[in-house]
Amino acid sequence: MNSKGTLVKGRTIAVHSKLSIIGTSQKHIIENTKFSDAGYWWLGHEISDFLDLELQVISQTPVIPPEPEHTGCC
């Protein structure tokens, strides 16, 4: 569904993974790499194990942009 609640067929949506490391005074984001989803998952687990912190997974529902409106021309 797009942002207007209309069912969209035949369109491809790319959802890119990223890994955010948030501390009390700094935030680091790892994205736009050649990691697969499993690679981000593995790296997140390794870092959380090393720091002895719980890994929190946040999934975001992708937003599909509305299709361009036709102006009636052509």
LINLINCOR-V393858 format. One record per backbone hydrogen bond with DSSP energy under -0.5 kcal/mol. CO is the residue of the C=O (numbers start at 1). NH is the residue of the N-H. Records with the same first field share a line. If there is no record, write none. Layout:
CO: NH / NH
This chain:
1: 64
2: 5
6: 2
13: 15
14: 16
17: 32
19: 30
20: 22
21: 23 / 28
26: 23
28: 21
29: 31
30: 19
36: 40
37: 41
38: 42
39: 43
40: 44
41: 45
42: 46
43: 47
44: 48
45: 49
46: 50
47: 51
48: 52 / 53
49: 52
55: 57
56: 58
57: 59
62: 64
63: 65
64: 3
